[in-house]
């Protein structure tokens, strides 16, 4: 595949599918395959997580891979389903108005 071919594919998708579904596919792909599955962080201030007291300036590693497969957050967490991002968070708005940005 070369750059010109990619441009034709994205143009085709925008004209025929709109950017709404394309954005949903990208979000679902990144949910299943995050760019950085483990993210190093440092706690800025003392906090409590899961009943544990975490002191200030403690280095932590966030397991994004596991968060994106949490069954309490995602229905059918292992299935590729871009349509889960097509549902509007606000009942009076359609998906096309908030997904197109």
C-alpha positions in Angstrom: 0.0 0.0 0.0 1.3 3.5 -0.8 0.2 6.9 0.3 -1.9 7.6 -2.8 -3.8 4.4 -2.2 -4.5 5.3 1.4 -5.8 8.7 0.4 -8.3 7.1 -2.0 -9.5 4.7 0.8 -10.0 7.5 3.3 -11.8 9.7 0.7 -14.1 6.7 -0.2 -14.9 6.2 3.5 -15.7 9.9 4.1 -17.9 10.1 1.0 -19.8 6.8 1.6 -19.7 6.2 5.3 -19.1 9.6 6.7 -16.6 10.2 9.4 -18.9 9.0 12.2 -18.4 5.3 11.6 -14.7 5.7 10.8 -14.2 7.5 14.1 -16.0 4.7 15.9 -13.8 2.1 14.2 -10.7 3.9 15.2 -11.9 4.3 18.8 -12.8 0.6 19.0 -9.4 -0.4 17.5 -7.5 1.7 20.1 -9.7 0.2 22.8 -8.7 -3.3 21.9 -5.1 -2.5 21.0 -4.0 0.5 23.0 -0.8 2.2 21.7 0.8 2.0 25.2 -0.7 -1.0 27.1 1.3 0.0 30.2 1.6 3.7 31.1 4.1 4.9 33.7 2.8 7.6 36.0 3.7 9.3 39.2 1.2 10.2 41.9 1.0 14.0 42.3 -0.7 14.0 45.7 -1.5 11.4 48.3 -4.6 9.4 47.4 -6.5 6.2 48.2 -7.0 3.6 45.5 -8.9 0.4 46.2 -8.5 0.9 49.9 -4.7 1.4 49.7 -3.1 4.7 50.7 -0.7 5.8 47.9 1.9 8.4 49.1 2.8 11.5 47.1 5.5 11.0 44.3 5.0 7.2 44.1 5.7 5.7 40.7 2.9 3.6 39.3 2.1 1.7 36.1 -1.4 1.9 34.8 -2.5 -1.3 32.9 -4.5 0.3 30.1 -4.8 -3.1 28.4 -6.8 -4.5 31.3 -8.9 -1.4 31.8 -10.1 -1.6 28.1 -11.2 -5.2 28.8 -12.9 -4.7 32.1 -16.3 -6.5 32.0 -17.8 -4.1 34.5 -17.3 -1.3 31.9 -17.6 -2.9 28.5 -20.2 -5.4 27.3 -18.7 -8.2 25.3 -15.3 -6.7 26.0 -13.4 -9.0 23.6 -15.6 -8.4 20.6 -14.8 -5.8 18.0 -17.9 -3.7 18.0 -17.5 -0.1 16.7 -21.2 0.5 17.1 -20.7 0.8 20.8 -19.2 4.3 20.1 -22.2 5.4 18.0 -24.5 5.8 20.9 -24.8 9.4 22.0 -24.0 10.1 25.6 -26.8 12.7 25.7 -30.3 11.4 24.8 -31.3 14.5 22.9 -28.2 14.5 20.5 -27.7 12.2 17.6 -24.3 10.4 17.3 -23.5 12.2 14.0 -23.4 15.6 15.8 -20.9 14.6 18.5 -18.9 11.9 16.7 -18.0 14.1 13.7 -15.5 16.2 15.6 
